[in-house]
Amino acid sequence: MMRHQLQRQPKKTAGFSWGRFVAPDGSVIYRLFRRDQRGALHYFMRVYTAEELNADPRIRVRIAHEIHRARHALRDQVDDVDLALMGVTQ
């Protein structure tokens, strides 16, 4: 039987990782992590309340789209930092 690990820690190396966990009040928290070349941690966090989760029948589709966009925004943000560290951008 496979069990999904809900609370993941950020990777130690430069890479993308994420975590999802359920709070005691029923809300779901998504955390996205990525490290730049210095090893500094950049993250995005989004909380979906229990009311939001129960109100929208297509919430899973909406969450998937929002997390996908957030992942790309986080990637672009960290890439800008990395390019500045390399002296490529002005």
Secondary structure, DSSP 8 states (H G I E B T S, - for coil): ------S----SSSSEEEEEEE-TTS-EEEEEEEE-TT--EEEEEEEE-HHHHHH-TTHHHHHHHHHHHHHHHHHHHHHHHHHHHHT---
